């Protein structure tokens, strides 16, 4: 039985968790998530949606697998999920977590590994690890701290209290909150909008943000023009610039450029900078 499904609608990829009873991430799912993200990385997809089937996005790791396993044996079986999230964060394309119901533990970390989070009003977010005497195993505490700061991240992780979607939006963890009935439609509309955007610019922007996160502002500034200026030599940007100049000269608003769906992100941008 497969617990993770990957579908393509043109250049929109959708990874769906499908484990009845809350999409709890068992050992097999960890491997499947990693392999699925690898497939997306090797594809022509220009946007990835990450979803959970059923009433909950994901209630976290399937702790039913864990009792009695020595830490030395448990570690490699858990660590594969960290590799999956690292690969997800490093994808050259925009990624969107589509969250309904419970989003907890490893499921919350999976959502935080995406670039954008769109959530139903009923969604609730929680790190329950402290209730078990353990830590956030995929780095959830620092993923959260990057978005809301150290103090608030520690509060949520140490107290293990559920937080609603509206509050998470106010804290800049969630990008958009929509009615439950509109979640899928809103998520696909957002993906369709991103598909029309510039894939090379998206890829390089994500790579620059990763440099900023990992090595700081000074290194990001050092590499900024090496990464950004080559875009001006592409036919897409030259065409968009000419159209923009014509509009400005005519006293019109700058038109939104649409970029060909056949565009494939270059290998340089797919991998980002070392």
Backbone as CSV, one residue per row, in Angstrom:
resi,resn,N_x,N_y,N_z,CA_x,CA_y,CA_z,C_x,C_y,C_z
1,UNK,0.841,-1.198,0.000,0.000,0.000,0.000,0.875,1.246,0.000
2,UNK,0.590,2.168,-0.897,1.295,3.443,-0.921,0.545,4.478,-0.097
3,UNK,1.295,5.236,0.692,0.701,6.247,1.558,0.886,7.668,1.020
4,UNK,1.657,7.813,-0.050,1.912,9.126,-0.649,1.684,9.013,-2.148
5,UNK,0.894,9.933,-2.688,0.576,9.918,-4.112,1.084,11.193,-4.763
6,UNK,1.583,11.064,-5.986,2.035,12.219,-6.751,1.267,12.278,-8.055
7,UNK,0.672,13.429,-8.314,-0.084,13.646,-9.546,0.410,14.923,-10.216
8,UNK,0.294,14.946,-11.548,0.669,16.130,-12.310,-0.531,16.606,-13.114
9,UNK,-0.841,17.876,-12.968,-1.848,18.528,-13.799,-1.093,19.557,-14.626
10,UNK,-0.606,19.127,-15.788,0.306,19.982,-16.535,1.591,20.140,-15.748
11,UNK,1.943,21.386,-15.429,3.183,21.638,-14.691,2.928,21.888,-13.204
12,UNK,1.717,21.600,-12.742,1.406,21.670,-11.313,1.466,20.265,-10.741
13,UNK,2.380,20.037,-9.801,2.509,18.746,-9.133,1.776,18.798,-7.793
14,UNK,1.152,17.690,-7.422,0.479,17.594,-6.132,0.935,16.332,-5.417
15,UNK,1.509,16.494,-4.241,1.869,15.376,-3.368,0.818,15.274,-2.275
16,UNK,0.171,14.120,-2.182,-0.917,13.940,-1.225,-0.582,12.837,-0.235
17,UNK,-0.641,13.155,1.049,-0.493,12.156,2.107,-1.817,11.412,2.229
18,UNK,-1.764,10.093,2.305,-2.991,9.294,2.317,-2.831,8.110,3.265
19,UNK,-2.910,8.390,4.553,-2.835,7.362,5.593,-4.038,7.569,6.511
20,UNK,-5.101,6.804,6.324,-6.331,7.000,7.103,-6.053,7.076,8.604
21,UNK,-6.788,7.992,9.237,-6.607,8.182,10.671,-5.681,9.320,11.009
22,UNK,-5.590,10.309,10.121,-4.809,11.506,10.436,-3.545,11.675,9.633
23,UNK,-3.310,10.803,8.631,-2.093,10.908,7.810,-0.829,10.912,8.649
24,UNK,-0.854,10.096,9.696,0.332,9.985,10.549,1.477,9.374,9.745
25,UNK,2.661,9.926,9.932,3.806,9.572,9.094,4.533,8.371,9.683
26,UNK,4.289,7.194,9.114,4.993,5.994,9.555,6.326,5.877,8.821
27,UNK,7.060,4.799,9.114,8.387,4.659,8.521,8.322,4.579,7.004
28,UNK,7.362,3.873,6.477,7.239,3.755,5.023,6.938,5.104,4.387
29,UNK,6.076,5.898,5.040,5.737,7.213,4.490,6.945,8.129,4.410
30,UNK,7.839,8.025,5.367,9.031,8.868,5.355,9.843,8.617,4.088
31,UNK,10.015,7.348,3.758,10.727,6.992,2.532,9.955,7.475,1.308
32,UNK,8.629,7.302,1.330,7.817,7.689,0.180,7.834,9.196,-0.038
33,UNK,7.809,9.970,1.037,7.862,11.430,0.899,9.182,11.845,0.267
34,UNK,10.282,11.253,0.734,11.595,11.569,0.159,11.628,11.229,-1.327
35,UNK,11.172,10.044,-1.692,11.208,9.639,-3.093,10.280,10.508,-3.952
36,UNK,9.167,10.923,-3.366,8.236,11.770,-4.116,8.844,13.138,-4.389
37,UNK,9.481,13.729,-3.388,10.120,15.029,-3.598,11.257,14.903,-4.612
38,UNK,11.968,13.786,-4.590,13.013,13.560,-5.589,12.413,13.512,-6.998
39,UNK,11.257,12.886,-7.133,10.592,12.831,-8.442,10.178,14.220,-8.912
40,UNK,9.696,15.018,-7.987,9.309,16.386,-8.342,10.539,17.181,-8.783
41,UNK,11.641,17.013,-8.054,12.868,17.739,-8.394,13.361,17.397,-9.793
42,UNK,13.121,16.169,-10.229,13.589,15.727,-11.545,12.577,15.987,-12.655
43,UNK,11.418,16.531,-12.313,10.342,16.729,-13.283,10.360,18.141,-13.860
44,UNK,9.394,18.411,-14.738,9.221,19.745,-15.301,8.189,20.569,-14.530
45,UNK,7.820,20.101,-13.347,6.831,20.827,-12.549,7.321,22.236,-12.240
46,UNK,6.387,23.165,-12.199,6.718,24.551,-11.886,6.117,25.022,-10.566
47,UNK,5.252,24.195,-9.983,4.696,24.464,-8.657,4.404,23.106,-8.013
48,UNK,4.582,23.012,-6.705,4.220,21.809,-5.967,3.218,22.149,-4.878
49,UNK,2.087,21.445,-4.869,1.115,21.505,-3.783,1.346,20.305,-2.872
50,UNK,1.355,20.526,-1.563,1.499,19.444,-0.585,0.206,19.376,0.213
51,UNK,-0.481,18.240,0.127,-1.817,18.119,0.701,-1.924,16.862,1.555
52,UNK,-2.961,16.819,2.372,-3.289,15.634,3.150,-4.728,15.241,2.875
53,UNK,-4.958,13.970,2.597,-6.305,13.485,2.305,-7.094,13.320,3.600
54,UNK,-8.374,13.668,3.562,-9.220,13.488,4.733,-9.360,14.750,5.561
55,UNK,-9.864,14.609,6.784,-10.155,15.800,7.599,-8.926,16.499,8.154
56,UNK,-7.782,15.807,8.205,-6.566,16.402,8.766,-5.443,16.412,7.740
57,UNK,-4.671,17.481,7.756,-3.486,17.545,6.909,-2.496,16.455,7.315
58,UNK,-2.073,16.479,8.575,-1.163,15.462,9.095,-1.029,15.650,10.600
59,UNK,-1.252,14.572,11.340,-1.177,14.643,12.803,0.206,14.286,13.336
60,UNK,1.206,14.258,12.458,2.578,14.052,12.908,3.069,12.639,12.692
61,UNK,4.154,12.305,13.377,4.745,10.982,13.248,3.841,9.912,13.834
62,UNK,3.898,8.727,13.246,3.094,7.607,13.742,3.839,6.957,14.894
63,UNK,3.569,7.444,16.102,4.311,6.986,17.281,4.042,5.517,17.607
64,UNK,3.052,4.936,16.973,2.786,3.511,17.202,3.951,2.648,16.733
65,UNK,4.805,3.189,15.876,5.976,2.453,15.385,7.157,2.498,16.352
66,UNK,7.142,3.416,17.308,8.363,3.768,18.008,8.704,2.966,19.266
67,UNK,7.738,2.592,20.126,8.104,1.963,21.401,8.990,0.733,21.218
68,UNK,10.006,0.666,22.066,10.876,-0.503,22.095,12.019,-0.472,21.106
69,UNK,12.063,0.506,20.205,13.160,0.578,19.236,14.301,1.388,19.847
70,UNK,15.500,0.819,19.955,16.636,1.573,20.497,16.900,2.825,19.655
71,UNK,17.383,3.865,20.312,17.615,5.139,19.620,18.536,4.978,18.421
72,UNK,19.552,4.113,18.534,20.495,3.946,17.429,19.827,3.347,16.200
73,UNK,18.765,2.574,16.404,18.021,2.006,15.285,16.902,2.931,14.819
74,UNK,16.373,3.723,15.745,15.289,4.637,15.399,15.802,5.815,14.574
75,UNK,17.000,6.276,14.907,17.523,7.480,14.263,17.496,7.423,12.734
76,UNK,18.084,6.415,12.084,18.083,6.435,10.616,16.685,6.343,10.019
77,UNK,15.751,5.759,10.733,14.396,5.616,10.207,13.609,6.906,10.347
78,UNK,14.011,7.741,11.304,13.400,9.063,11.475,14.114,10.095,10.613
79,UNK,15.427,9.959,10.511,16.264,10.962,9.841,15.938,11.107,8.361
80,UNK,15.423,10.059,7.745,15.091,10.128,6.325,14.067,11.228,6.055
81,UNK,13.207,11.511,7.035,12.209,12.568,6.870,12.871,13.936,6.871
82,UNK,13.934,14.089,7.679,14.679,15.351,7.665,15.300,15.587,6.297
83,UNK,15.800,14.526,5.666,16.365,14.669,4.324,15.280,15.082,3.330
84,UNK,14.088,14.534,3.512,12.979,14.893,2.624,12.626,16.369,2.758
85,UNK,12.578,16.869,3.983,12.239,18.272,4.204,13.348,19.182,3.674
86,UNK,14.601,18.781,3.871,15.708,19.569,3.315,15.592,19.668,1.798
87,UNK,15.262,18.550,1.153,15.122,18.547,-0.297,13.924,19.387,-0.724
88,UNK,12.829,19.301,0.035,11.643,20.107,-0.246,11.979,21.590,-0.180
89,UNK,12.681,21.999,0.864,13.062,23.409,1.011,13.973,23.866,-0.119
90,UNK,14.775,22.943,-0.652,15.725,23.299,-1.691,15.198,23.234,-3.107
91,UNK,13.927,22.836,-3.289,13.377,22.789,-4.640,13.442,24.170,-5.288
92,UNK,13.704,24.194,-6.578,13.815,25.460,-7.299,12.464,26.081,-7.612
93,UNK,11.375,25.346,-7.382,10.037,25.828,-7.721,9.280,26.229,-6.460
94,UNK,8.268,27.095,-6.572,7.444,27.436,-5.411,6.686,26.207,-4.895
95,UNK,6.592,26.108,-3.577,5.883,25.006,-2.943,4.828,25.560,-1.991
96,UNK,3.675,24.904,-1.948,2.536,25.403,-1.170,1.978,24.278,-0.312
97,UNK,1.936,24.452,0.995,1.257,23.520,1.892,-0.211,23.919,1.965
98,UNK,-1.087,22.946,1.771,-2.537,23.173,1.779,-3.083,22.471,3.019
99,UNK,-3.412,23.251,4.054,-3.629,22.680,5.382,-5.087,22.780,5.822
100,UNK,-5.632,21.644,6.214,-6.948,21.586,6.842,-6.846,20.739,8.110
101,UNK,-7.742,20.973,9.062,-7.757,20.157,10.274,-6.471,20.258,11.054
102,UNK,-6.007,19.105,11.561,-4.811,19.081,12.376,-3.539,19.116,11.553
103,UNK,-2.592,19.948,11.998,-1.266,20.045,11.381,-0.284,20.033,12.547
104,UNK,0.259,18.865,12.855,0.968,18.693,14.111,2.298,17.979,13.923
105,UNK,3.228,18.246,14.809,4.490,17.533,14.824,5.176,17.539,13.472
106,UNK,5.485,16.333,12.978,6.146,16.211,11.688,5.329,16.791,10.549
107,UNK,4.010,16.763,10.670,3.167,17.383,9.650,3.341,18.884,9.621
108,UNK,3.481,19.485,10.794,3.729,20.924,10.895,5.091,21.243,10.288
109,UNK,6.094,20.390,10.568,7.420,20.603,9.999,7.395,20.479,8.477
110,UNK,6.599,19.551,7.967,6.460,19.409,6.518,5.857,20.679,5.920
111,UNK,4.829,21.225,6.555,4.214,22.468,6.074,5.206,23.622,6.126
112,UNK,6.001,23.695,7.194,6.986,24.766,7.328,8.118,24.624,6.314
113,UNK,8.282,23.429,5.758,9.273,23.230,4.707,8.846,23.780,3.367
114,UNK,7.579,24.175,3.254,7.066,24.764,2.020,7.257,26.275,2.036
115,UNK,7.253,26.872,0.859,7.433,28.323,0.756,6.218,29.089,1.268
116,UNK,5.043,28.581,0.967,3.795,29.237,1.340,2.891,28.235,2.040
117,UNK,2.075,28.744,2.959,1.080,27.908,3.638,-0.280,28.566,3.482
118,UNK,-1.216,27.840,2.887,-2.598,28.299,2.811,-3.421,27.361,3.678
119,UNK,-4.244,27.907,4.549,-4.921,27.087,5.544,-6.415,27.376,5.593
120,UNK,-7.180,26.331,5.883,-8.601,26.491,6.157,-8.781,27.123,7.535
121,UNK,-9.883,27.820,7.718,-10.129,28.473,9.011,-10.143,27.479,10.168
122,UNK,-10.527,26.233,9.890,-10.600,25.233,10.949,-9.246,24.631,11.303
123,UNK,-8.213,24.928,10.542,-6.911,24.307,10.772,-6.356,24.685,12.144
124,UNK,-5.653,23.746,12.738,-5.010,23.996,14.037,-3.595,23.418,13.984
125,UNK,-2.672,24.148,14.561,-1.256,23.820,14.463,-0.694,23.546,15.854
126,UNK,0.198,22.548,15.942,0.691,22.181,17.269,1.958,21.343,17.145
127,UNK,2.877,21.561,18.078,4.015,20.669,18.263,3.806,19.915,19.581
128,UNK,3.376,18.649,19.526,3.076,17.901,20.747,4.273,17.168,21.340
129,UNK,5.465,17.330,20.762,6.608,16.506,21.165,6.919,16.585,22.659
130,UNK,6.793,17.795,23.237,7.130,17.928,24.657,6.225,17.071,25.546
131,UNK,5.032,16.753,25.076,4.132,15.886,25.839,4.709,14.488,25.979
132,UNK,5.614,14.119,25.064,6.249,12.800,25.087,7.657,12.843,25.668
133,UNK,8.122,14.049,26.016,9.470,14.182,26.545,10.544,14.202,25.482
134,UNK,10.167,14.548,24.223,11.147,14.593,23.140,11.155,15.978,22.504
135,UNK,12.038,16.157,21.537,12.172,17.429,20.836,11.490,17.348,19.474
136,UNK,11.343,18.504,18.833,10.889,18.508,17.440,12.006,17.873,16.603
137,UNK,11.697,16.762,15.959,12.739,15.896,15.408,13.253,16.323,14.046
138,UNK,12.543,17.190,13.338,12.993,17.617,12.011,13.408,19.087,12.008
139,UNK,13.598,19.655,13.203,14.020,21.051,13.279,12.879,22.040,13.349
140,UNK,11.695,21.573,13.743,10.528,22.449,13.778,10.708,23.692,14.618
141,UNK,11.456,23.594,15.709,11.600,24.757,16.590,12.349,25.883,15.881
142,UNK,13.385,25.560,15.103,14.080,26.652,14.400,13.386,27.020,13.093
143,UNK,12.669,26.073,12.475,11.834,26.448,11.331,10.832,27.517,11.761
144,UNK,10.216,27.292,12.908,9.228,28.226,13.426,9.881,29.545,13.846
145,UNK,11.043,29.449,14.487,11.734,30.656,14.956,12.101,31.574,13.803
146,UNK,12.404,31.011,12.628,12.715,31.840,11.465,11.534,32.712,11.076
147,UNK,10.342,32.259,11.371,9.143,33.002,10.968,8.602,33.894,12.077
148,UNK,8.670,33.435,13.319,8.007,34.200,14.385,8.940,34.620,15.515
149,UNK,10.222,34.275,15.439,11.162,34.656,16.470,11.343,33.584,17.538
150,UNK,12.443,33.700,18.254,12.842,32.687,19.225,11.837,32.525,20.366
151,UNK,11.420,33.631,20.946,10.585,33.556,22.147,9.238,32.887,21.863
152,UNK,8.586,33.302,20.801,7.274,32.732,20.497,7.404,31.274,20.043
153,UNK,8.467,30.964,19.297,8.683,29.577,18.877,8.872,28.672,20.090
154,UNK,9.668,29.120,21.034,9.877,28.316,22.240,8.578,28.155,23.032
155,UNK,7.784,29.199,23.084,6.504,29.097,23.794,5.629,28.001,23.197
156,UNK,5.503,28.001,21.877,4.642,27.015,21.225,5.184,25.604,21.380
157,UNK,6.508,25.466,21.285,7.110,24.136,21.360,7.131,23.608,22.793
158,UNK,7.443,24.459,23.763,7.543,24.003,25.148,6.183,23.718,25.771
159,UNK,5.172,24.507,25.411,3.849,24.337,26.015,2.956,23.368,25.240
160,UNK,3.299,23.087,23.999,2.519,22.147,23.169,1.037,22.493,23.137
161,UNK,0.751,23.762,22.928,-0.645,24.194,22.859,-1.074,24.371,21.401
162,UNK,-2.263,23.905,21.035,-2.744,24.086,19.657,-3.059,25.554,19.375
163,UNK,-2.788,25.972,18.148,-3.007,27.360,17.735,-3.779,27.358,16.426
164,UNK,-4.793,28.237,16.332,-5.636,28.292,15.154,-4.977,28.980,13.969
165,UNK,-5.589,28.797,12.803,-5.036,29.330,11.560,-4.975,30.856,11.556
166,UNK,-6.004,31.507,12.079,-6.024,32.974,12.076,-4.866,33.540,12.889
167,UNK,-4.591,32.921,14.044,-3.475,33.391,14.856,-2.144,33.121,14.158
168,UNK,-2.046,31.960,13.521,-0.818,31.653,12.792,-0.602,32.623,11.638
169,UNK,-1.671,33.074,11.027,-1.541,34.077,9.967,-1.056,35.401,10.551
170,UNK,-1.570,35.764,11.718,-1.147,37.003,12.364,0.340,36.957,12.734
171,UNK,0.853,35.737,12.981,2.264,35.558,13.330,3.143,35.282,12.103
172,UNK,2.563,35.362,10.912,3.306,35.157,9.665,3.800,33.736,9.458
173,UNK,3.129,32.767,10.068,3.416,31.361,9.801,2.577,30.898,8.617
174,UNK,1.324,31.335,8.587,0.395,31.019,7.508,0.262,32.248,6.617
175,UNK,0.307,32.036,5.300,0.201,33.153,4.365,-1.235,33.577,4.108
176,UNK,-2.145,32.593,3.967,-3.533,32.901,3.660,-4.456,31.951,4.410
177,UNK,-5.573,32.494,4.893,-6.616,31.693,5.557,-7.898,31.853,4.758
178,UNK,-8.512,30.731,4.430,-9.732,30.755,3.621,-10.787,29.872,4.267
179,UNK,-12.033,30.026,3.824,-13.097,29.148,4.300,-12.764,27.705,3.947
180,UNK,-13.166,26.786,4.804,-12.858,25.379,4.580,-13.314,24.907,3.202
181,UNK,-14.500,25.310,2.812,-15.062,24.849,1.542,-14.295,25.398,0.338
182,UNK,-13.532,26.463,0.545,-12.813,27.112,-0.564,-11.344,26.737,-0.618
183,UNK,-10.875,25.859,0.281,-9.441,25.616,0.403,-8.821,25.088,-0.888
184,UNK,-9.374,24.033,-1.438,-8.786,23.455,-2.654,-8.815,24.442,-3.817
185,UNK,-9.924,25.124,-3.976,-10.051,26.087,-5.073,-9.029,27.211,-4.922
186,UNK,-8.896,27.727,-3.688,-7.953,28.822,-3.452,-6.511,28.368,-3.658
187,UNK,-6.201,27.142,-3.230,-4.842,26.625,-3.390,-4.496,26.452,-4.863
188,UNK,-5.418,25.914,-5.639,-5.141,25.714,-7.057,-5.093,27.042,-7.821
189,UNK,-5.871,28.011,-7.375,-5.800,29.333,-8.001,-4.437,29.975,-7.741
190,UNK,-3.926,29.799,-6.526,-2.604,30.335,-6.196,-1.521,29.626,-7.011
191,UNK,-1.646,28.295,-7.132,-0.670,27.542,-7.929,-0.714,27.973,-9.391
192,UNK,-1.929,28.154,-9.922,-2.071,28.564,-11.321,-1.450,29.939,-11.552
193,UNK,-1.548,30.801,-10.574,-0.927,32.133,-10.701,0.596,32.019,-10.712
194,UNK,1.139,31.168,-9.852,2.589,31.008,-9.790,3.142,30.363,-11.057
195,UNK,2.355,29.490,-11.676,2.782,28.842,-12.917,3.082,29.871,-13.999
196,UNK,2.373,30.980,-13.985,2.559,32.018,-14.997,3.753,32.924,-14.701
197,UNK,4.362,32.732,-13.539,5.485,33.578,-13.152,6.797,33.118,-13.761
198,UNK,7.886,33.864,-13.478,9.196,33.593,-14.077,9.957,32.486,-13.345
199,UNK,10.097,31.307,-13.920,10.718,30.198,-13.199,12.174,30.443,-12.829
200,UNK,12.944,31.082,-13.719,14.346,31.349,-13.390,14.456,32.329,-12.224
201,UNK,13.648,33.369,-12.243,13.687,34.349,-11.152,13.231,33.723,-9.846
202,UNK,12.197,32.886,-9.914,11.746,32.187,-8.701,12.875,31.324,-8.129
203,UNK,13.521,30.553,-9.005,14.571,29.649,-8.556,15.724,30.407,-7.916
204,UNK,16.133,31.488,-8.561,17.261,32.259,-8.033,16.887,33.012,-6.753
205,UNK,15.639,33.447,-6.661,15.188,34.098,-5.427,15.221,33.115,-4.266
206,UNK,14.751,31.883,-4.506,14.777,30.871,-3.451,16.210,30.519,-3.057
207,UNK,17.097,30.416,-4.057,18.489,30.112,-3.763,19.133,31.228,-2.944
208,UNK,18.811,32.483,-3.275,19.348,33.624,-2.524,18.849,33.619,-1.084
209,UNK,17.572,33.303,-0.907,17.020,33.235,0.446,17.687,32.133,1.267
210,UNK,18.042,31.038,0.624,18.716,29.966,1.346,20.119,30.385,1.752
211,UNK,20.806,31.114,0.881,22.120,31.647,1.250,21.992,32.594,2.429
212,UNK,20.987,33.476,2.371,20.767,34.427,3.479,20.505,33.680,4.775
213,UNK,19.689,32.641,4.719,19.348,31.896,5.925,20.555,31.149,6.483
214,UNK,21.321,30.509,5.591,22.409,29.647,6.041,23.696,30.399,6.337
215,UNK,23.954,31.489,5.557,25.267,32.143,5.671,25.188,33.634,5.968
216,UNK,23.971,34.167,6.053,23.829,35.538,6.500,23.694,36.565,5.384
217,UNK,23.373,37.790,5.790,23.094,38.869,4.852,24.308,39.239,4.018
218,UNK,25.495,39.255,4.642,26.690,39.677,3.923,26.989,38.743,2.746
219,UNK,26.845,37.436,2.960,27.104,36.487,1.874,26.030,36.606,0.795
220,UNK,24.774,36.807,1.216,23.706,36.987,0.236,23.970,38.234,-0.610
221,UNK,24.401,39.297,0.028,24.718,40.529,-0.716,25.878,40.307,-1.669
222,UNK,26.846,39.513,-1.247,28.016,39.242,-2.075,27.616,38.524,-3.369
223,UNK,26.638,37.638,-3.284,26.258,36.831,-4.437,25.075,37.402,-5.225
224,UNK,24.477,38.458,-4.724,23.247,38.977,-5.307,23.347,39.232,-6.810
225,UNK,24.341,39.977,-7.246,24.401,40.357,-8.654,24.867,39.214,-9.548
226,UNK,25.703,38.322,-9.007,26.075,37.141,-9.790,24.844,36.293,-10.105
227,UNK,23.857,36.322,-9.204,22.659,35.523,-9.393,21.580,36.268,-10.173
228,UNK,21.500,37.576,-9.988,20.379,38.320,-10.564,20.649,38.862,-11.966
229,UNK,21.861,39.311,-12.242,22.107,39.980,-13.512,21.965,39.080,-14.741
230,UNK,22.325,37.785,-14.679,22.146,36.937,-15.876,20.708,36.864,-16.373
231,UNK,19.751,37.166,-15.508,18.350,37.144,-15.938,18.092,38.158,-17.051
232,UNK,18.855,39.251,-17.062,18.634,40.292,-18.066,19.032,39.843,-19.474
233,UNK,19.805,38.759,-19.575,20.201,38.253,-20.886,19.223,37.224,-21.442
234,UNK,18.152,36.919,-20.705,17.209,35.903,-21.180,16.158,36.526,-22.086
235,UNK,15.683,35.780,-23.081,14.630,36.298,-23.963,13.365,36.681,-23.197
236,UNK,13.032,35.930,-22.162,11.815,36.222,-21.395,11.864,37.629,-20.795
237,UNK,12.983,37.947,-20.149,13.101,39.249,-19.490,13.172,40.363,-20.526
238,UNK,13.901,40.164,-21.612,13.980,41.200,-22.642,12.604,41.486,-23.247
239,UNK,11.823,40.446,-23.483,10.471,40.643,-24.005,9.600,41.385,-23.004
240,UNK,9.677,40.983,-21.731,8.885,41.648,-20.696,9.282,43.118,-20.554
241,UNK,10.587,43.402,-20.651,11.052,44.785,-20.548,10.534,45.641,-21.704
242,UNK,10.593,45.088,-22.921,10.108,45.853,-24.073,8.617,46.168,-23.941
243,UNK,7.840,45.176,-23.502,6.405,45.400,-23.317,6.143,46.429,-22.223
244,UNK,6.953,46.374,-21.172,6.787,47.332,-20.075,7.130,48.752,-20.538
245,UNK,8.204,48.886,-21.310,8.601,50.203,-21.826,7.507,50.771,-22.722
246,UNK,6.936,49.941,-23.585,5.858,50.408,-24.469,4.672,50.910,-23.649
247,UNK,4.341,50.162,-22.574,3.202,50.552,-21.738,3.473,51.861,-21.007
248,UNK,4.655,51.974,-20.426,5.011,53.198,-19.698,5.017,54.394,-20.649
249,UNK,5.550,54.196,-21.827,5.601,55.289,-22.801,4.213,55.742,-23.225
250,UNK,3.249,54.824,-23.193,1.874,55.146,-23.566,1.045,55.606,-22.367
251,UNK,1.690,55.711,-21.207,0.976,56.132,-20.010,0.095,55.050,-19.421
252,UNK,0.411,53.796,-19.699,-0.380,52.671,-19.218,0.347,51.936,-18.096
253,UNK,-0.387,51.173,-17.290,0.267,50.363,-16.250,1.171,49.303,-16.873
254,UNK,2.192,48.918,-16.148,3.080,47.863,-16.626,2.299,46.555,-16.707
255,UNK,2.295,45.893,-17.861,1.543,44.639,-17.977,2.263,43.496,-17.280
256,UNK,1.491,42.521,-16.834,2.085,41.336,-16.232,2.563,40.406,-17.339
257,UNK,3.827,40.044,-17.284,4.376,39.136,-18.289,4.018,37.705,-17.937
258,UNK,3.701,36.907,-18.938,3.457,35.486,-18.762,4.628,34.734,-19.365
259,UNK,5.113,33.746,-18.657,6.310,33.036,-19.078,5.931,31.653,-19.592
260,UNK,6.525,31.207,-20.687,6.103,29.973,-21.347,6.081,28.771,-20.421
261,UNK,5.019,27.973,-20.544,4.887,26.785,-19.703,5.928,25.741,-20.029
262,UNK,6.542,25.864,-21.189,7.554,24.890,-21.587,8.908,25.173,-20.973
263,UNK,9.038,26.310,-20.310,10.327,26.668,-19.719,10.753,25.626,-18.701
264,UNK,11.997,25.238,-18.739,12.542,24.300,-17.765,13.617,25.026,-16.980
265,UNK,13.534,24.946,-15.668,14.523,25.611,-14.827,15.890,25.007,-15.098
266,UNK,16.892,25.871,-15.236,18.235,25.396,-15.534,18.779,24.559,-14.391
267,UNK,19.754,23.702,-14.699,20.340,22.843,-13.677,21.000,23.679,-12.582
268,UNK,21.582,24.815,-12.951,22.185,25.723,-11.966,21.139,26.165,-10.953
269,UNK,19.971,26.577,-11.443,18.952,27.077,-10.547,18.224,25.958,-9.823
270,UNK,18.128,24.776,-10.435,17.454,23.662,-9.787,18.171,23.258,-8.517
271,UNK,19.519,23.302,-8.565,20.306,22.873,-7.416,20.581,24.013,-6.452
272,UNK,20.474,25.264,-6.932,20.852,26.390,-6.105,22.375,26.493,-6.037
273,UNK,22.878,27.376,-5.241,24.327,27.556,-5.139,24.871,26.814,-3.945
274,UNK,26.024,26.199,-4.106,26.647,25.450,-3.016,27.165,26.415,-1.956
